[in-house]
Amino acid sequence: MSSTQVNNQYFSPIEMMAEAEKFALSKAKKSSGMTLSLAIMAGAFIGLAFLFYITVTTGSGDSGWGLSRLAGGLAFSMGLILIVICGGELFTSSVLSSISWANKQISFTKMLSIWGKVYVGNFIGAMFLLVIVSAAGLYQMDHGQWGLNALNIAQHKLHHTPVQAFALGVLCNLLVCLAIWLTFSSANAMTKAVMTIMPVAMFVSSGFEHCVANMFMVPLGIVIQNFAPDSFWQQVGVSASQYADLNIQQFVLANLIPVTLGNIVGGSVLVGLANWGIYRRPQLRAANVSPITTTQLNTVKELTMNNNLTALDIMNSTPVVLRADMPTPTAIDTLLDNHLASAPVCDIDGRLVGFFSAHDVMVDLWCQDYIPNANQKVVDLMSREVVAIDSKDKLVDIAEFLCIDKEQLYPTTSMGMATRFTTLSLEERAKSMKVHQPHVLPVLENGKLVGVVTRDAVLAALRPIYGERVTLVEQGELETA
């Protein structure tokens, strides 16, 4: 596929869900240092966007309330564009990692850890920019009208009730995360940038509350209120006492906490988990087929050898395991990367539900004229006819199961009547029969997959029966000696 085709590619809603899952999981795979650094960068980007908003809306009273706020909203969209294209970590979009939690790819604690690191990083980035802006004295632009605009915006944010602040936070991040979701529809950078503009412009112009933007905006008002010189207040014709409610305690309690909680609900629940419930949960439920149960193994031999070894002693306890909802190409790559021809398949609760093999893939490709289904999952191809053994099954029983077919060895009915007569001895019948048993046996314990037993493992466990290892000496070496 050419680069032009890739850049023009449009993803369907289901494919967008897959892109969202990659986006969510990528946040968990970053180191703490990288996450914090990208979060600092994103915090500064949002602060820069608010500077643009203040500049655009200052002195625009004659243009009309709605048009002025629309212009400011369009200007503010620069912040999310910078984050999307440059890869910053923004708290309000990081809450989409709830998708990975819903998929059981990360724990709830890990999800909260990601949110916490990004939140702190965004705050550091906002404070860093605030120091630079304050040192530059931007609040004095337009004879102090720029600073007065900033003060009014910051003060307005503290006059919501907690319920209003929470609801405005929900609405804000509903739009922000929808903007991010729209970027999953294309691989083209320009398209991604354009997709973010209108949702962001709507949330800003409508006065919805964004916790990271407020981390910069309200502290900016607090700094101006506390540190602006008398000349500034004289220029704007108001006194600092009119903005006495601009303080840290009021900011945290009346705005930051309820807005943050609202942002979490709006993004993680109304966008992330809502789309997960529509597009992914039905597939997971479909993949959550009934679990495989163990096959009873009992030997027909009277043994003198040590019969204490069990499947638990010889199994591979860390096998490659595929998920039922995994895309077929991903499953094939997993098999190839691990030099395997097959692997057990488990549902989201770790129960064995099938077995996926190269044979299944090749048969399906042949049936589809080598044009595979684009949305195919492991659950669509895996075999449900799986033989699983219990972790307490004995080595001798497993060995017998792999090499002996009792129905061929003892051709009788359940009543004990012979169904076939032969002059061959028991040993001759055993050696001549054709047995087709799997090469890999999943091992279950209390219904959960705990490992796999291979024929190689069984042979290695039986090897001590023959005694110590003997080193062969070549004939040429004997003659030299």
FINURO-439263 format. One line per 2 residues: their letters; for each residue x, y, z of N, C-alpha, C. Coordinates in steps of 0.2 Angstrom, whole numbers. Atoms other than C-alpha are relative to their C-alpha. Last residue first. Example, Ala and Ser with C-alpha at 12.3 -4.5 7.8 and 13.67 -1.06 7.14 Angstrom:
% FINURO-439263
SA	-4,-6,-1,68,-5,36,-4,5,3; 4,-6,0,62,-22,39,4,6,0
//
This chain:
% FINURO-439263
AT	-2,2,-7,214,-223,103,4,-7,1; -5,-5,-2,214,-218,85,3,-2,7
EL	-6,2,3,204,-234,81,6,4,1; -2,7,-3,191,-230,94,6,-2,-3
EG	-4,-2,-6,190,-212,88,2,-6,3; -7,-3,2,186,-218,70,4,2,7
QE	-5,5,2,172,-229,77,7,3,-2; 0,2,7,163,-214,85,5,-5,-1
VL	-7,-2,3,161,-214,104,0,-3,-7; -3,5,5,143,-213,110,7,2,-2
TV	-4,-3,5,140,-204,127,3,-5,-5; -6,3,2,127,-213,137,3,4,-6
RE	-2,-2,7,114,-203,147,6,-4,-2; -4,-6,2,109,-212,163,1,1,-7
GY	-6,-1,-4,94,-224,165,4,6,-2; -5,4,3,81,-229,152,7,1,3
IP	1,7,-1,67,-224,164,5,-4,-4; -4,3,-5,75,-207,165,-2,-8,1
RL	-7,2,2,68,-203,148,3,-3,6; 0,7,0,49,-203,153,8,-2,-1
AA	1,3,-7,49,-185,159,1,-8,0; -6,-2,-5,58,-179,143,-1,-3,7
LV	-6,4,2,46,-189,132,5,1,5; 1,7,-2,31,-181,141,6,-4,-1
AD	0,0,-8,38,-164,139,-1,-7,3; -7,0,-2,42,-167,120,1,0,8
RT	-3,7,1,24,-173,118,7,0,2; -2,2,6,18,-156,125,3,-7,0
VV	-4,5,0,9,-151,141,1,-2,-7; 1,5,5,1,-134,143,6,-6,0
GV	-6,1,4,-1,-122,157,-2,-5,-5; -7,-1,-4,-12,-116,171,6,-1,-4
LK	-6,2,4,-29,-113,161,6,1,4; -4,-5,4,-43,-111,173,6,-3,-3
GN	3,-3,5,-57,-123,178,4,5,-4; 6,-3,-2,-51,-127,195,-3,4,-6
EL	0,1,-7,-34,-132,187,-6,5,3; 4,-4,-4,-33,-135,169,0,-1,7
VP	1,3,-7,-19,-141,158,-4,5,4; 1,-5,-5,-20,-138,139,-1,-3,7
LV	6,1,-4,-13,-153,129,-1,6,5; 0,-4,-6,-2,-150,114,-6,-1,4
HP	-7,0,-2,2,-163,101,1,5,6; -3,-6,1,-16,-168,99,7,0,2
QH	1,-4,-6,-21,-186,97,4,7,-1; -1,-7,1,-22,-195,81,-2,4,6
VK	3,-4,-5,-18,-214,84,1,8,-2; -2,-7,2,-15,-226,70,-4,4,5
MS	5,-5,0,-14,-244,77,2,7,-2; 2,-1,7,0,-256,72,-6,5,0
KA	-5,-3,5,10,-255,88,-3,2,-7; -2,-7,-2,-5,-257,100,5,3,-4
RE	5,-5,2,-12,-271,90,2,7,2; 0,-2,7,4,-280,90,-5,5,-2
EL	-6,-5,2,6,-278,109,0,1,-7; 2,-6,-2,-12,-285,112,6,5,-2
SL	-1,-1,-7,-8,-300,101,-2,7,2; -6,-3,-2,-15,-301,83,0,1,8
TT	-4,5,-3,-28,-315,79,7,4,3; -6,-1,2,-42,-302,77,5,-6,3
FR	-5,5,-3,-60,-301,80,6,0,-4; -4,2,5,-71,-286,79,5,-5,3
TA	3,-3,6,-86,-279,89,5,-2,-6; -5,-2,5,-83,-290,104,-3,2,-6
MG	0,5,6,-96,-290,117,5,3,-5; -5,5,0,-92,-282,134,0,-4,-6
MS	2,6,-4,-109,-273,137,6,-6,0; 0,-2,-7,-101,-256,133,-3,-6,4
TT	6,-4,-2,-97,-264,116,1,2,7; 6,3,-3,-80,-271,112,-5,5,1
PY	6,-1,4,-65,-267,101,-6,-4,3; 5,4,-3,-51,-266,115,-7,1,-4
LQ	-3,6,-4,-36,-259,107,-4,-5,2; -4,4,5,-45,-249,94,3,-6,3
EK	5,3,4,-57,-242,107,2,-4,-6; 3,5,-4,-43,-239,119,-5,-4,-4
DI	7,-1,1,-33,-228,107,-4,-7,3; 4,6,1,-15,-228,113,-8,2,-1
CL	-3,5,5,-1,-216,110,-5,-6,-1; -3,-2,6,-6,-199,118,1,-5,-5
FE	5,-3,3,-18,-206,131,3,2,-7; 4,5,3,-5,-218,137,-5,3,-5
AI	-4,3,5,8,-204,140,-5,-6,-4; -1,-4,6,-5,-194,149,3,-3,-6
DV	6,-1,3,-10,-208,160,0,4,-6; 1,6,3,8,-212,164,-7,0,-4
LK	-4,0,6,12,-194,168,-2,-6,-4; -7,3,-1,-2,-193,181,3,-1,-7
DK	-1,6,4,-17,-181,180,7,-3,0; -2,6,-4,-17,-169,194,1,-6,-4
SD	-7,-1,-3,-16,-153,183,2,-6,4; 0,-3,-7,-32,-159,174,8,0,2
IA	-1,4,-5,-32,-162,155,1,3,7; -4,-3,-6,-39,-153,141,1,-5,5
VV	-1,5,-6,-44,-161,124,4,4,5; -7,0,-4,-51,-147,113,0,-5,5
ER	-1,8,-2,-65,-149,100,7,0,3; 3,1,-7,-69,-130,101,1,-7,2
SM	3,7,-1,-57,-126,87,-3,0,7; -3,5,-5,-53,-108,84,-4,-6,0
LD	-4,6,3,-58,-99,68,2,-5,5; 3,2,7,-71,-86,72,3,-6,-3
VV	6,4,-2,-66,-84,91,-3,-3,-7; -2,7,-1,-49,-79,84,-6,-4,2
KQ	-3,1,-7,-57,-64,77,2,-7,1; 0,7,-3,-61,-59,59,4,0,6
NA	2,-1,-7,-64,-40,55,0,-7,3; -4,-5,-3,-55,-40,38,-1,1,7
NP	5,-5,-3,-62,-57,32,4,5,4; 2,1,-7,-48,-66,23,-5,6,2
IY	2,-7,-1,-46,-66,4,-3,0,7; -6,-4,-3,-36,-82,1,-2,7,0
DQ	-4,-2,6,-51,-90,-9,6,5,1; 1,-7,2,-61,-89,7,4,2,-7
CW	8,-1,1,-62,-108,9,-2,7,-2; 2,4,6,-43,-110,6,-7,1,-1
LD	-2,-4,5,-40,-95,19,-2,-4,-7; 5,-6,2,-51,-104,31,2,4,-6
VM	6,3,2,-41,-121,30,-5,6,-2; -1,2,7,-25,-111,31,-6,-3,-3
VD	-1,-6,4,-30,-102,47,0,-2,-7; 6,-3,0,-37,-118,56,1,6,-5
HA	4,4,4,-21,-128,52,-7,4,-1; -2,-1,6,-10,-114,59,-5,-4,-5
SF	-6,3,3,-19,-117,75,1,3,-7; -1,-3,6,-31,-109,88,7,-3,-3
FG	-7,0,2,-38,-119,102,1,2,-7; -1,3,6,-54,-116,112,8,-1,-2
VL	6,0,4,-63,-109,127,2,-3,-7; -2,3,7,-50,-111,141,-7,-1,-4
RG	2,6,1,-55,-99,155,1,-3,-7; -6,5,0,-44,-84,159,-2,-7,-1
DI	-1,3,-7,-59,-73,163,6,-5,1; -2,-5,-4,-58,-63,147,1,-2,7
DC	4,-6,0,-59,-79,137,3,6,5; 4,-1,-6,-45,-91,134,-4,6,-1
VP	3,-6,0,-37,-98,118,-4,1,6; 7,0,-3,-24,-111,118,-3,7,0
AS	-1,-3,-6,-9,-110,105,-8,-1,3; 7,0,-4,-5,-118,89,1,3,7
AL	6,2,5,9,-119,76,-7,1,3; 5,5,-2,22,-110,87,-4,-1,-6
HN	-2,6,4,39,-101,83,-5,-6,2; -2,5,-5,35,-88,96,2,-7,-3
DL	-5,-3,-4,35,-73,84,2,-5,5; -6,0,3,25,-84,72,6,3,4
LT	-3,7,1,12,-89,84,6,1,-3; -2,3,-7,10,-71,90,2,-7,-1
DI	-6,-3,-2,9,-64,72,3,-3,7; -5,3,4,-5,-76,68,7,2,2
AT	-1,6,-2,-15,-70,83,6,-4,-4; -4,-1,-6,-12,-52,78,1,-7,3
PT	-7,-2,2,-18,-56,60,4,0,6; -3,5,3,-34,-65,67,8,2,-2
PM	0,1,7,-39,-51,78,4,-5,-3; -6,-3,3,-40,-55,97,-1,-1,-8
DA	1,-6,4,-57,-57,104,5,3,-4; 5,1,5,-54,-75,110,-2,6,-5
RL	7,-2,-2,-38,-71,118,-5,-1,-5; 3,-5,4,-22,-80,114,-7,1,3
VV	7,1,-1,-11,-89,127,-3,6,-5; 3,-5,3,8,-92,125,-8,-1,-1
PT	1,1,8,12,-104,138,-2,6,-3; 1,-7,3,19,-99,155,0,-1,-7
SN	5,-4,-4,17,-115,166,-1,7,-3; -3,-7,1,25,-127,153,-5,5,4
MI	3,-4,5,19,-144,160,4,7,0; -4,1,6,30,-158,168,-3,6,-5
DL	-7,1,0,26,-157,186,4,1,-6; -2,-6,-3,8,-150,185,8,0,0
AT	0,-5,5,4,-164,173,3,6,3; 7,-2,2,8,-177,187,1,6,-6
LN	-1,-6,4,24,-187,192,-7,2,-3; 2,-6,-4,20,-199,206,0,6,-4
NN	6,-3,3,19,-215,196,-2,6,3; 3,-5,-4,36,-223,199,-5,4,-4
MT	-4,-6,0,37,-238,188,-3,5,5; -5,1,-6,29,-255,193,4,6,0
LE	-6,-3,1,13,-252,183,5,-2,6; -2,1,-7,-3,-262,180,8,2,0
KV	-6,4,-1,-9,-255,163,1,0,8; 2,7,0,-26,-249,158,6,-5,2
TN	-4,5,4,-22,-231,162,-3,-7,1; -2,5,-5,-35,-218,167,3,-6,-4
LQ	-5,5,2,-38,-201,159,1,-5,5; -2,5,-5,-54,-191,161,5,-5,-3
TT	2,7,2,-55,-176,149,3,-5,5; -6,5,1,-55,-159,156,-3,-7,-2
TI	-1,4,-6,-68,-146,153,5,-5,-1; -2,7,1,-68,-132,140,1,-3,6
PS	-6,3,-1,-77,-116,144,1,-7,-1; -1,5,-6,-93,-110,137,7,-3,0
VN	3,6,1,-91,-95,125,1,-5,6; 0,3,-7,-85,-78,131,-5,-7,-1
AA	-6,4,-1,-81,-73,113,0,-4,6; 1,6,5,-99,-68,110,6,-4,0
RL	5,5,-2,-98,-58,126,-1,-6,-5; -3,3,-6,-81,-50,121,-5,-5,2
QP	-5,5,2,-89,-46,104,3,-4,5; 3,6,3,-104,-38,112,5,-5,-3
RR	3,4,-4,-93,-28,123,-4,-6,-3; -5,6,-2,-82,-21,109,-4,-5,5
YI	-4,4,5,-93,-10,99,4,-6,2; 3,1,6,-107,-3,109,3,-4,-5
GW	6,4,-1,-101,-5,127,-4,-2,-7; -3,6,-2,-83,1,122,-7,-5,0
NA	-2,3,6,-91,16,114,2,-7,1; 6,0,4,-100,20,130,1,-3,-7
LG	4,6,-1,-85,15,140,-6,0,-4; -4,6,0,-74,28,132,-4,-6,1
VL	-3,1,7,-86,42,127,3,-7,0; 5,-2,6,-99,44,141,3,-1,-7
VS	7,3,0,-89,35,154,-4,1,-6; -1,8,-1,-70,39,152,-7,-4,0
GG	-4,4,4,-73,56,145,0,-7,0; 1,-1,7,-88,64,152,4,-3,-4
VI	6,3,2,-86,55,169,-2,1,-7; -1,7,0,-68,60,171,-6,-4,-2
NG	-4,2,6,-71,78,165,1,-8,0; 4,0,6,-85,79,178,4,-2,-6
LT	4,6,0,-73,73,192,-5,0,-6; -4,6,1,-60,86,187,-5,-6,0
VP	-1,0,7,-73,100,186,4,-6,-2; 6,2,3,-79,96,204,1,0,-8
IL	2,7,-2,-61,96,211,-7,-2,-4; -5,5,2,-54,111,201,-3,-7,2
NA	-1,1,7,-69,123,203,4,-6,-2; 5,-2,4,-76,127,220,0,-1,-8
LV	6,3,-3,-64,118,231,-6,1,-5; 0,8,-1,-48,120,222,-7,-2,1
FQ	-1,3,7,-51,138,215,0,-7,1; 7,0,3,-59,144,232,1,-3,-7
QI	5,4,-3,-44,138,241,-6,0,-4; -1,7,1,-31,145,229,-5,-4,3
NL	-5,3,-5,-38,163,229,0,-8,-1; -5,4,4,-48,174,217,6,-3,4
DA	2,7,0,-62,179,229,5,-5,-5; -3,4,-6,-53,195,232,-2,-7,0
YQ	-1,7,2,-57,200,214,3,-3,5; 6,3,4,-66,216,217,1,-7,-2
SA	4,3,-4,-52,220,230,-7,-3,-3; -1,7,-1,-40,223,216,-5,-4,5
SV	-5,1,-6,-48,239,212,1,-8,0; 3,4,-5,-56,244,195,5,-1,5
GV	5,-4,-4,-52,258,182,-4,-5,5; 6,4,1,-42,247,170,-6,3,4
QQ	2,0,7,-28,259,169,-6,-3,-1; 2,-7,2,-28,263,188,-2,0,-8
WF	7,-1,-3,-28,244,192,-2,7,-2; 4,4,3,-12,242,181,-8,1,2
SD	1,-3,6,-3,257,188,-5,-4,-5; 6,-5,0,-6,250,205,-1,3,-7
PA	-2,-6,-4,6,235,201,-6,5,0; 0,-6,5,-1,218,197,1,6,3
FN	-7,-3,1,5,205,210,0,6,-5; -5,-1,-5,-10,198,219,6,4,-1
QI	3,-3,-6,-24,200,207,4,2,6; 1,-7,2,-13,196,192,-3,4,6
VI	-6,-3,0,-7,180,200,-1,8,-2; -2,0,-7,-24,174,205,7,4,0
GL	3,-6,-3,-30,178,187,2,1,7; -2,-6,3,-16,167,180,-4,6,3
PV	-6,-3,-3,-20,154,193,3,6,-3; 2,-3,-6,-38,153,186,7,2,4
MF	4,-6,0,-32,151,168,-2,3,7; -4,-6,2,-18,139,170,-4,6,0
MN	-7,0,-4,-25,125,180,4,6,-2; 1,-4,-6,-42,130,172,6,0,5
AV	0,-7,2,-36,124,155,-1,4,6; -6,-2,2,-32,108,163,1,7,-2
CH	-5,-1,-6,-48,106,172,7,2,-2; -6,4,1,-59,110,157,5,0,5
EF	-6,0,-5,-76,118,161,5,-5,-2; -1,6,-4,-89,122,148,6,0,3
GS	-2,-1,-7,-92,140,143,0,-6,4; 6,1,-4,-102,137,127,2,1,8
SV	5,-5,1,-88,145,117,-6,0,4; -3,-7,-3,-75,134,124,-5,5,-1
FM	-1,0,-7,-85,118,122,3,6,3; 7,0,-3,-91,122,104,1,0,8
AV	3,-6,1,-74,127,98,-7,0,3; -4,-4,-5,-66,111,105,-3,7,-1
PM	2,1,-7,-80,101,96,4,4,5; 7,-2,-2,-77,111,80,-2,-2,7
IT	2,-7,-1,-58,111,79,-7,1,2; 0,-3,-7,-53,93,83,-3,7,1
MV	5,3,-4,-57,85,66,-1,3,7; 7,-3,1,-47,98,57,-5,-3,4
AK	0,-7,-3,-31,92,66,-6,3,-2; 0,0,-7,-34,74,62,-1,7,3
TM	7,2,-2,-38,77,44,-1,0,8; 4,-6,2,-21,86,42,-7,-1,2
AN	-1,-5,-5,-12,72,51,-4,6,-1; -3,-7,3,-19,59,39,0,5,6
AS	-7,1,-1,-22,41,47,4,7,-2; -4,-1,6,-41,44,48,8,-1,3
SF	3,2,6,-56,40,59,5,0,-6; -1,7,2,-47,39,75,-2,-2,-7
TL	-7,1,3,-45,58,75,1,-7,-1; 0,-2,7,-64,59,78,6,-1,-4
WI	3,6,4,-62,50,94,0,1,-7; -6,5,1,-50,64,100,-3,-6,-4
AL	-5,-3,5,-64,77,96,6,-5,-1; 3,1,6,-77,66,105,5,2,-6
CV	-1,6,1,-65,66,120,-3,-2,-7; -7,0,1,-65,85,120,2,-8,-2
LL	-2,-2,7,-84,85,117,8,0,-1; 3,3,5,-88,74,132,2,2,-7
NC	-4,5,2,-74,82,141,-4,-5,-4; -6,-1,4,-83,98,141,4,-6,-2
LV	2,-2,6,-101,92,145,7,2,-4; 2,6,4,-95,82,160,-1,2,-7
GL	-6,4,1,-85,97,167,-2,-6,-5; -4,-4,6,-100,109,164,6,-4,-1
AF	3,1,7,-110,96,174,3,3,-5; -1,7,2,-97,96,188,-3,-2,-6
AQ	-6,1,2,-96,115,189,1,-8,-2; -1,-3,7,-115,116,189,8,-1,-2
VP	4,4,4,-116,104,204,1,3,-8; -4,7,2,-102,112,213,-4,-4,-5
TH	1,5,-5,-111,129,211,4,-6,-1; 4,6,1,-102,140,198,-2,-3,7
HL	7,-2,-2,-95,157,203,-5,-5,-1; 1,1,-7,-77,152,203,-7,1,2
KH	0,7,-1,-76,151,184,-1,-3,7; 6,4,2,-82,168,182,0,-7,2
QA	5,-1,-5,-68,175,192,-6,-4,-1; -2,4,-6,-55,167,180,-5,1,6
IN	1,7,2,-64,174,165,1,-4,6; 8,1,0,-66,192,173,-1,-8,-2
LA	3,0,-7,-47,192,178,-8,-2,0; -3,6,-4,-41,187,161,-3,-1,7
NL	4,6,3,-52,200,152,2,-6,4; 7,-1,-3,-45,213,165,-4,-6,-3
GW	0,2,-7,-27,207,160,-7,0,3; -2,8,1,-30,209,141,0,-3,7
QG	6,4,2,-38,226,145,0,-7,-1; 3,4,-6,-23,232,154,-6,-4,-2
HD	1,-4,-5,-19,246,141,-3,-4,6; 6,-4,1,-21,234,127,-2,4,6
MQ	1,-2,7,-7,223,134,-7,3,-1; 0,-7,1,-4,224,153,-1,2,-7
YL	6,-3,-3,-8,206,157,-1,8,-1; 5,-1,6,6,201,145,-7,3,3
GA	4,-6,-1,19,206,159,-6,0,-6; 1,-4,6,32,195,152,-4,5,0
AS	-6,-4,1,37,188,169,0,5,-6; 0,-5,-5,19,183,172,6,5,-1
VI	5,-5,2,18,174,155,0,6,5; -2,-4,6,34,165,159,-4,5,-2
VL	-6,-4,-3,29,160,177,2,4,-6; 2,-5,-4,12,154,170,5,5,2
LF	2,-5,4,20,143,157,-2,7,3; -6,-2,3,29,133,170,-2,6,-5
MA	-3,-5,-5,13,133,181,7,2,-4; 4,-6,0,3,125,166,4,5,4
GI	-1,-3,7,17,112,162,-4,7,1; -7,-2,0,18,107,181,1,4,-7
FN	-1,-5,-4,-1,105,181,7,4,0; 4,-6,3,-2,95,166,1,6,4
GV	-4,-3,5,12,84,173,-3,5,-3; -5,-4,-3,2,81,189,5,3,-5
YV	3,-6,-4,-13,76,180,5,5,3; 2,-5,5,-4,65,168,-2,6,3
KG	-6,-2,3,4,55,182,-1,6,-5; -4,-4,-5,-12,54,192,6,3,-3
WI	4,-7,-1,-22,48,177,4,4,4; -1,-3,6,-9,34,173,-3,7,0
SL	-7,-3,0,-9,29,191,2,4,-6; 0,-6,-4,-28,28,191,7,3,0
MK	3,-5,4,-27,16,176,0,6,4; -4,-2,6,-14,5,184,-3,6,-3
TF	-6,-4,-3,-24,4,200,4,3,-5; 3,-7,-2,-40,-1,190,6,4,3
SI	4,0,-6,-29,-15,182,-3,7,1; -4,-3,-6,-23,-15,164,-5,0,6
QK	-7,0,2,-28,-26,149,4,4,5; -5,4,-5,-44,-31,157,7,0,-3
NA	-2,6,4,-54,-25,141,5,-4,5; 5,4,1,-63,-13,153,1,-6,-4
WS	3,3,-6,-47,-7,160,-6,-4,-2; -5,6,-1,-40,-4,142,-2,-3,7
IS	2,6,5,-56,6,138,5,-6,1; 5,5,-3,-54,16,154,-2,-5,-5
SL	-3,6,-2,-38,23,146,-5,-5,3; 2,6,5,-50,35,138,4,-6,2
VS	5,3,-3,-46,46,154,-3,-6,-4; -3,6,-3,-30,50,145,-5,-4,4
ST	0,6,5,-40,62,134,3,-6,3; 7,1,2,-45,74,149,0,-5,-6
FL	4,4,-5,-28,72,157,-6,-2,-3; 5,-4,-3,-18,77,141,-4,-4,5
EG	4,4,-4,-2,68,136,-5,5,4; 1,-1,-7,6,76,122,-5,-4,3
GC	0,5,-4,9,68,105,0,1,7; -7,1,-3,15,82,94,0,-6,5
IV	-5,0,5,0,81,82,7,-2,3; 1,6,5,-14,77,94,6,-1,-4
IL	0,6,-4,-7,89,108,-1,-6,-5; -7,1,-2,-4,103,96,1,-6,3
IL	-4,2,7,-21,101,88,7,-1,2; 1,7,1,-28,101,106,3,-2,-7
GM	-3,4,-5,-20,118,110,-1,-8,-1; -8,1,2,-24,126,93,3,-5,5
SF	-1,6,3,-43,123,97,7,-2,-2; -2,5,-5,-42,138,108,1,-7,-3
AL	-7,-1,-2,-42,150,93,3,-5,5; -4,2,6,-58,142,86,7,1,2
GG	0,7,1,-66,144,103,4,-3,-5; -4,3,-6,-61,162,105,1,-7,0
AL	-7,-1,2,-68,166,88,5,-2,5; -2,5,5,-84,157,93,7,1,-2
RS	-2,6,-3,-84,167,109,2,-5,-5; -6,-1,-4,-83,184,100,2,-7,3
LG	-6,0,4,-96,178,88,6,1,3; -1,6,3,-108,174,102,6,-1,-5
WG	-2,5,-5,-106,189,112,1,-6,-3; 5,4,-2,-107,202,97,3,-6,5
SD	1,5,5,-93,211,88,-6,-5,1; 4,-2,6,-94,226,98,-2,-5,-5
GS	7,-1,-3,-87,218,114,-5,2,-6; 4,2,6,-71,212,105,-8,1,2
GT	2,-6,4,-59,221,116,-5,-1,-6; -1,-6,-3,-51,205,122,-2,6,-5
TV	7,-3,-2,-59,190,114,1,6,4; 5,0,5,-44,185,103,-7,4,2
TI	-2,-5,5,-30,189,115,-6,1,-5; 1,-6,-3,-39,179,129,2,6,-5
YF	7,-2,-2,-42,164,118,0,7,3; 3,-1,7,-24,164,111,-7,2,1
LF	-3,-6,2,-17,164,129,-3,3,-6; 4,-5,-3,-29,150,132,2,7,0
AL	6,-1,4,-21,140,118,-5,5,4; -1,-4,6,-4,143,126,-7,2,-4
GI	-1,-7,-2,-10,136,142,1,5,-5; 7,-3,-2,-17,121,134,1,7,2
FA	4,-1,7,0,118,125,-7,3,2; -2,-7,3,9,121,142,-3,1,-6
GA	2,-5,-4,-1,107,150,2,7,-2; 7,-1,1,2,96,135,-3,5,4
MI	1,-3,6,21,98,137,-7,1,-2; -3,-7,-1,21,94,155,-1,4,-6
AL	6,-3,-4,10,78,151,2,8,1; 5,-2,5,23,73,138,-6,3,3
SL	-3,-5,5,37,74,151,-6,2,-5; 0,-7,-3,26,65,164,3,5,-4
TM	7,-3,-2,22,51,153,0,7,3; 2,-2,7,40,49,146,-7,3,1
GS	-4,-6,2,47,48,164,-3,3,-6; 3,-6,-4,33,36,170,4,6,-2
SK	-3,0,-6,37,24,155,-2,6,4; -6,-5,-1,25,22,142,3,0,6
KA	-6,3,2,15,6,139,6,5,1; -3,4,-5,0,11,149,7,-3,-1
KS	-2,-4,-6,-3,26,138,2,-4,6; -6,-3,1,-2,15,122,2,4,6
LA	-5,5,-3,-16,4,129,7,3,-1; 1,0,-8,-29,19,127,6,-5,3
FK	-1,-7,-3,-23,24,109,0,-1,8; -8,0,1,-22,5,103,2,7,4
EA	-3,5,-4,-40,3,110,8,1,0; 1,-2,-7,-46,19,102,4,-5,5
EA	-5,-5,-1,-39,13,85,0,3,7; -6,3,0,-49,-3,87,6,5,1
MM	-1,3,-7,-64,7,91,6,-3,1; -1,-6,-4,-61,18,75,1,-3,7
EI	-7,-1,0,-61,1,66,3,6,4; -3,6,-4,-78,-2,72,7,0,0
PS	0,-1,-7,-83,16,67,3,-6,4; 7,0,-2,-76,14,50,0,0,7
FY	1,6,-4,-58,20,46,-8,0,2; 5,-1,-5,-54,31,32,-2,-6,4
QN	4,5,-3,-37,30,23,-6,2,5; 7,-2,1,-31,45,14,-5,-5,3
NV	2,-7,-3,-14,45,22,-7,1,-1; 0,0,-7,-12,26,19,-3,6,3
QT	6,4,-2,-17,27,1,-1,0,8; 6,-4,2,-4,41,-2,-7,-4,2
SS	1,-4,-5,9,31,7,-6,5,-1; -4,-6,1,7,17,-5,-1,5,6
M	4,-6,0,0,0,0,4,6,0
//
